[in-house]
Amino acid sequence: MRIKIDHIAKIEGHAGFVADIVDGKTAKARLNVLEGARLLEGILQGRSFSEVSQIAARICGVCPVVHTLTSIKALEDGMKISPSKQTILLRELMMMGQILNSHALHLFFFSLADFFGIKDDLKLIKKYPNHAKDALIIRDFGNEIIEVIGGRSIHPLTAEVGGFKKLPDEKKLKALFQKSEQALVSAQNLAKFFSRLSYPEFERPCRFVSLSLTHQYPIYDGLMNIGGIDKKTVKDFMTEIKESQVSYNPAVKRSFYGDEPYMVGALARLNNNGKFLNPKAKEIFKDADLIVPINNPFYNIFAQAIEITHCVEEAQKLLNQLKDHGLEKEEKKISVKTGEGWGAIEAPRGTLFYYYEIDKNGLIKNANIITPTAQNLARLELDLSQYLPKIISRKNMICGQDCQNLIKMMVRAYDPCLTCATH
């Protein structure tokens, strides 16, 4: 039996799905990514270190902040530049805005309808008008954080190697803190709502990978936590990732660690670092009464809901620190150095990696970018192959509409960004 879905809606990019079932077992299951290769890594070669991060940000319009900042981190690592505490605080705050923006969009407008079989988003908004408002408040708050610091919410302009071209207006930062109270209420409302939803049953062993720090839920920095057991530097982990192309999708690589697929993203972060959530987010997680590690990939949706509460709380902490210390203009002295640099930041969909080799003139000799979706695709396809036999009608050996809806729901639970994956 062949299962074929031509188009999966409500994901970033275009993809379909095809699977073959033989004797009740999955012979193959694959996501057909209907995007062409964009060859950004080649475009970056020969470019100056001063411009590559703005070019790299064009990989994605949904998460340009994390592409910009991870690119800058790799450049700073390669040229042995240490940004100031103020710079890091502002970058961390931008990342809170990035995650809030993306998660709010995915939770309400992409994933929620799957739980109720609603195809018309206008009906969904009419059914849950207060939660629609909550999602918009959170998204607007995230966008405004990025705009205040970065100059604009999409493809921000101010971040650069060593610091910022222009510092944000302190009055606008104070206004953001005032707006954070309503954003926190909305985040808690949405997270509690998602905690009460009925998630499809599916358990499988999985290696979860994310950044990790002692006593902190890390987004901007840390060591690589590999399944809660091993911890490696970003450089060591990135060089051990095995990227491979597949014949049916040459534009998108699959990623493996130790010859096994793995999962990055909100669920990986929650499994590895959940005990370090901020108080209100931790309370929602505790009340859900889930046993860690959570091995059901559908709960990546709930993990994102918990993270929006955590990220608003974190934004408040960061805004307080910036407000208390004030902003100081900083002199940036950049000395171009030959070197190699590695950088990683937690994007909304998982850990994003950048590598640069820089020559003596500050030009990029080589670049490698490993996006979250490129890491998750092999794990997603394995999950689908294991899930299909559980949801196919045994009596008639067919995959009807309910079966196809669950396939689409699992794909959306991973929140894939195919534009990033085909960079």
Secondary structure, DSSP 8 states (H G I E B T S, - for coil): -EEEES---SSBS-EEEEEEEETTEEEEEEEEE------HHHHHTT-BTTTHHHHHGGG-SSSHHHHHHHHHHHHHHHTT----HHHHHHHHHHHHHHHHHHHHIIIIIIIGGGGTT---HHHHHHHSHHHHHHHHHHHHHHHHHHHHHHSSSSS-SSEETTEESS---HHHHHHHHHHHHHHHHHHHHHHHHHHTS----------BEEEEBTTB--SS--EEEETTTEEE-HHHHHHHEEEEEETTEEEEEEEEETTB--B-SHHHHHHHHGGGS-HHHHHHHHHHT--SS---GGGHHHHHHHHHHHHHHHHHHHHHHHHHH-------------EEEEEEEEETTEEEEEEEEE-TTSBEEEEEEE-HHHHHHHHHHHHHHHHHHHHSBTTTTB--HHHHHHHHHHHHHT--BHHHHT-
